[in-house]
């Protein structure tokens, strides 16, 4: 599950939207800055070049401090604010993505697959930067959605992805005509909604059972023909 402790609260990503700040509207004033260094690797330990790496300081997760991994997968993120005003004000969470290689940004919990994708670090201003290894999970699969109205005309719609036992993994997005979207290589369910039409579920009447689960291998593509029906 993609979450980060923040005092007694949690940063949880729901419906593709991060709930940032929770009950706190302000963060402690920074008393200094620090850095973090590390490498980005795939699930086999092979280093990944040109990955986008970023740190989210626990004291204010609306901030993102970024870097790009080099040819050897190494990165350095500088200027991360820290404070002595709270117990978690030296904590940051580091993660990486590279869309072109099938590794999406895990800011959307739906795409989170393994705990190693998010590294928790403690940063000190006057000490050596912590070293972390950010391991990417399996590459994404892809889903091509061909959505048509009762007259056979192609149309866009809203698509909701859910994962059983993972309520934080609800992800909603708009899909255009005959669009292909990346999806994680884990079991999930698909619902298509459009104004004036009945919800469409993968698996039909048995969508809540095994028949409604999409389970793809990394790199695999599934095409779904979605025929909407008026309410």
C-alpha positions as CSV (number, residue, x, y, z in Angstrom):
1,X,0.0,0.0,0.0
2,X,1.3,3.4,-0.9
3,X,1.2,5.5,2.2
4,X,3.4,7.6,4.4
5,X,3.2,8.3,8.1
6,X,2.8,11.9,8.9
7,X,2.5,12.4,12.7
8,X,-0.7,10.5,13.6
9,X,-2.0,10.8,10.0
10,X,-1.5,9.1,6.7
11,X,-0.9,10.2,3.2
12,X,-3.2,7.9,1.3
13,X,-3.8,8.1,-2.4
14,X,-7.5,7.6,-3.2
15,X,-9.3,7.7,-6.6
16,X,-6.1,8.9,-8.2
17,X,-6.0,12.1,-6.0
18,X,-3.5,12.4,-3.1
19,X,-5.0,13.6,0.1
20,X,-2.3,16.0,1.1
21,X,-2.0,17.9,4.3
22,X,-4.8,16.1,6.1
23,X,-5.7,18.1,9.2
24,X,-2.6,20.4,8.9
25,X,-2.7,23.4,6.7
26,X,0.8,24.6,7.5
27,X,4.1,22.8,7.9
28,X,6.9,23.6,10.3
29,X,9.3,26.3,9.2
30,X,12.4,24.7,7.6
31,X,15.5,25.0,9.8
32,X,17.8,23.6,7.0
33,X,18.0,21.5,3.9
34,X,19.5,18.1,3.2
35,X,20.1,15.7,0.3
36,X,19.6,12.0,-0.5
37,X,21.6,9.9,-2.9
38,X,20.9,6.5,-4.4
39,X,20.3,4.3,-7.4
40,X,17.2,3.2,-9.3
41,X,17.0,-0.5,-10.3
42,X,14.5,-2.8,-11.9
43,X,13.1,-6.0,-10.2
44,X,16.2,-7.9,-11.3
45,X,18.6,-5.3,-9.9
46,X,19.5,-3.8,-13.2
47,X,20.1,-0.1,-13.0
48,X,17.7,2.2,-14.8
49,X,19.1,5.4,-16.5
50,X,17.0,8.6,-17.1
51,X,14.4,7.7,-14.4
52,X,12.6,10.6,-12.8
53,X,13.3,10.4,-9.1
54,X,11.6,12.6,-6.4
55,X,11.5,13.1,-2.7
56,X,8.4,14.1,-0.7
57,X,9.2,15.6,2.7
58,X,6.9,14.3,5.3
59,X,6.4,17.7,6.8
60,X,4.8,19.0,3.6
61,X,4.0,16.4,0.9
62,X,2.7,19.1,-1.4
63,X,6.4,19.7,-2.2
64,X,8.3,17.5,-4.7
65,X,12.1,17.7,-5.1
66,X,13.3,15.9,-8.2
67,X,16.3,14.6,-10.0
68,X,17.1,12.4,-13.1
69,X,19.1,9.2,-12.7
70,X,22.3,9.1,-14.7
71,X,23.6,6.5,-17.1
72,X,24.5,4.2,-14.1
73,X,21.1,4.7,-12.4
74,X,22.6,7.1,-9.8
75,X,20.8,10.2,-8.5
76,X,21.2,13.0,-6.1
77,X,18.3,15.1,-4.8
78,X,19.3,18.3,-3.1
79,X,17.5,21.1,-1.2
80,X,15.1,18.9,0.7
81,X,13.8,21.1,3.7
82,X,14.0,19.7,7.2
83,X,12.9,21.1,10.5
84,X,13.5,20.3,14.2
85,X,10.0,21.2,15.1
86,X,8.4,17.7,14.9
87,X,9.3,14.1,15.1
88,X,8.8,13.4,11.4
89,X,10.3,16.7,10.1
90,X,13.5,14.9,9.0
91,X,11.7,12.2,7.1
92,X,11.2,12.0,3.3
93,X,9.8,9.4,0.9
94,X,11.7,8.7,-2.3
95,X,10.2,7.1,-5.4
96,X,10.9,7.0,-9.1
97,X,9.2,6.5,-12.4
98,X,10.0,6.2,-16.1
99,X,6.9,6.1,-18.3
100,X,8.7,5.3,-21.5
101,X,10.0,2.0,-20.0
102,X,6.6,1.0,-18.5
103,X,7.2,2.3,-14.9
104,X,4.4,4.9,-14.1
105,X,4.5,7.4,-11.3
106,X,3.3,5.8,-8.1
107,X,1.6,9.0,-7.0
108,X,-1.5,7.0,-8.0
109,X,-1.9,4.2,-5.5
110,X,-3.5,2.0,-8.2
111,X,-0.1,1.5,-9.8
112,X,1.7,0.6,-6.6
113,X,2.8,-3.1,-6.6
114,X,5.8,-3.6,-4.2
115,X,6.9,-1.9,-1.1
116,X,10.5,-1.3,-2.4
117,X,9.0,1.3,-4.8
118,X,8.9,3.8,-2.0
119,X,12.0,4.4,0.2
120,X,11.7,6.1,3.6
121,X,14.8,8.1,4.6
122,X,15.9,10.3,7.5
123,X,17.8,13.4,6.4
124,X,20.2,15.5,8.5
125,X,21.7,18.8,7.4
126,X,25.2,18.3,8.7
127,X,25.6,14.6,8.0
128,X,26.3,12.5,4.9
129,X,23.2,12.1,2.7
130,X,21.4,8.8,3.2
131,X,21.8,6.2,0.4
132,X,18.7,4.5,-0.9
133,X,17.9,1.9,-3.5
134,X,14.6,2.5,-5.3
135,X,13.5,-0.7,-6.9
136,X,10.9,-0.5,-9.6
137,X,8.1,-3.1,-9.6
138,X,7.1,-5.1,-12.6
139,X,6.4,-3.1,-15.8
140,X,2.9,-2.1,-16.6
141,X,0.5,-3.9,-18.9
142,X,-1.9,-2.0,-21.2
143,X,-5.6,-1.9,-21.7
144,X,-7.2,-0.7,-25.0
145,X,-10.8,0.5,-24.5
146,X,-13.0,0.7,-27.5
147,X,-16.2,2.3,-26.2
148,X,-19.3,2.7,-28.3
149,X,-22.9,3.9,-27.7
150,X,-26.0,1.9,-28.6
151,X,-25.7,3.1,-32.2
152,X,-22.2,1.9,-32.6
153,X,-20.6,5.3,-32.5
154,X,-17.2,5.6,-30.7
155,X,-17.2,7.7,-27.6
156,X,-15.2,8.6,-24.5
157,X,-16.2,7.8,-21.0
158,X,-15.0,7.7,-17.4
159,X,-13.2,4.5,-16.4
160,X,-12.9,3.3,-12.8
161,X,-10.2,0.8,-11.8
162,X,-10.3,-1.1,-8.5
163,X,-8.2,-3.7,-6.8
164,X,-9.8,-6.2,-4.3
165,X,-8.6,-5.6,-0.7
166,X,-6.9,-2.4,-1.6
167,X,-9.4,0.5,-1.1
168,X,-6.7,3.1,-1.6
169,X,-6.1,1.8,-5.1
170,X,-9.3,3.2,-6.6
171,X,-8.3,5.1,-9.8
172,X,-10.7,7.1,-12.0
173,X,-9.7,8.7,-15.3
174,X,-11.3,9.9,-18.5
175,X,-10.7,7.8,-21.6
176,X,-11.0,9.1,-25.1
177,X,-12.0,7.3,-28.3
178,X,-10.1,4.0,-28.6
179,X,-7.5,4.9,-26.0
180,X,-4.8,2.7,-24.6
181,X,-3.9,3.2,-20.9
182,X,-1.2,1.6,-18.8
183,X,-2.4,-0.7,-16.0
184,X,-0.4,-2.6,-13.3
185,X,0.3,-6.3,-13.8
186,X,-1.9,-7.3,-10.8
187,X,-5.6,-8.4,-10.7
188,X,-8.0,-5.5,-11.0
189,X,-11.6,-4.7,-12.0
190,X,-12.9,-2.3,-14.7
191,X,-16.1,-0.2,-14.7
192,X,-17.0,2.3,-17.5
193,X,-19.4,5.1,-16.8
194,X,-20.9,7.8,-19.0
195,X,-23.8,10.2,-18.4
196,X,-27.1,8.8,-19.5
197,X,-25.8,5.2,-19.7
198,X,-25.8,2.1,-17.4
199,X,-22.4,1.3,-15.8
200,X,-20.5,-1.2,-17.8
201,X,-18.5,-3.8,-15.9
202,X,-15.9,-6.2,-17.2
203,X,-17.3,-9.7,-16.5
204,X,-20.9,-8.7,-17.1
205,X,-23.4,-9.9,-14.4
206,X,-20.6,-11.8,-12.7
207,X,-18.3,-8.8,-12.5
208,X,-17.9,-9.0,-8.7
209,X,-16.5,-12.6,-9.0
210,X,-13.5,-14.1,-10.7
211,X,-15.0,-13.4,-14.1
212,X,-14.6,-9.7,-13.4
213,X,-10.9,-9.7,-12.7
214,X,-8.4,-8.6,-15.3
215,X,-5.1,-10.2,-14.7
216,X,-2.4,-9.3,-17.2
217,X,1.3,-10.1,-17.4
218,X,3.9,-7.3,-17.6
219,X,3.9,-5.9,-21.1
220,X,0.7,-7.7,-22.2
221,X,-2.1,-5.7,-23.9
222,X,-5.8,-6.5,-23.6
223,X,-8.4,-4.9,-25.9
224,X,-12.0,-4.4,-24.5
225,X,-15.0,-3.7,-26.6
226,X,-17.4,-1.7,-24.4
227,X,-21.0,-1.3,-25.7
228,X,-22.9,1.2,-23.5
229,X,-26.6,0.9,-22.9
230,X,-29.0,3.7,-22.1
231,X,-30.6,3.9,-18.7
